[in-house]
Each structure stands twice: as C-alpha cells, then as structure tokens.
Amino acid sequence: MYGQKRGGYMSPTKGRPKLDNPKNERIYIRVTKNEKKEIMDFSEKSGYTILDLIKIGIEKVKGQKK
C-alpha cells in the first residue's frame, strides 16, 4: 500500500499562477544612509512602494519640457 498513488493520478502543481509579464528583473542602486532613510521614510508615510515612487518620478520627468 505504501508508495502507491491514490486515485491513479497526480495532483496539479500548486503555487501562484503564471503571469503574462512577471517581475523577475532587478535593479540595484547605491545610496547613502541618509538617502536610504529619506526614501524609506517617505515610502512609509506616503503609502507608496519604492517602485511606485520611481514610476511616478519617471512620469513627472517625462512630462517636463526641456
């Protein structure tokens, strides 16, 4: 009895569903302790994630005229 599959089939794999555009790329930046503290504090107080803040900043810079 041991080692036999119950029901004759294997259960489907478990876990999170596959995404069409997974976020599996990373960007590393170097900052000072003060810069890191400022970023982390603002992120916590504003409720935005660091990625959200970067995206907002990029859109704001794109919108500026040179």
C-alpha positions in Angstrom: 0.0 0.0 0.0 2.9 2.4 0.7 4.3 4.2 -2.2 1.2 3.9 -4.4 -0.6 6.9 -5.8 -4.2 7.4 -4.5 -6.7 7.7 -7.3 -4.3 6.9 -10.0 -3.4 10.5 -10.9 -1.1 13.2 -9.6 -2.5 16.4 -8.3 -1.8 19.6 -10.3 1.2 21.7 -9.2 0.4 24.2 -6.6 1.5 27.8 -6.2 0.9 31.2 -7.7 -0.5 31.4 -11.2 1.9 32.3 -14.0 1.9 35.9 -15.0 1.9 37.3 -18.6 4.6 39.8 -17.6 6.4 38.6 -14.5 8.6 41.0 -12.5 11.8 39.0 -12.4 14.3 41.7 -13.3 16.2 43.6 -10.6 17.8 47.0 -10.4 20.4 47.7 -7.8 21.4 51.3 -6.8 23.9 52.6 -4.3 22.7 55.3 -1.9 23.9 56.9 1.3 22.4 56.1 4.6 20.6 59.4 4.6 19.2 58.9 1.1 18.0 55.4 2.1 16.4 56.8 5.2 14.7 59.6 3.3 13.3 57.1 0.7 12.1 54.6 3.2 10.5 57.2 5.5 8.7 58.9 2.6 7.6 55.5 1.2 6.1 54.5 4.6 4.4 57.9 5.2 3.0 58.2 1.7 1.8 54.7 1.4 3.6 54.3 -2.0 6.0 51.5 -2.7 9.5 52.4 -3.7 8.7 51.1 -7.2 5.6 53.3 -7.3 7.7 56.3 -6.4 10.2 55.6 -9.1 7.4 55.2 -11.7 5.8 58.5 -10.6 9.2 60.2 -10.7 9.8 59.0 -14.3 6.4 60.2 -15.5 7.0 63.6 -13.9 10.4 64.0 -15.6 8.9 62.8 -18.9 6.2 65.5 -18.6 8.7 68.3 -18.1 9.7 70.3 -21.2 13.4 70.8 -21.8 
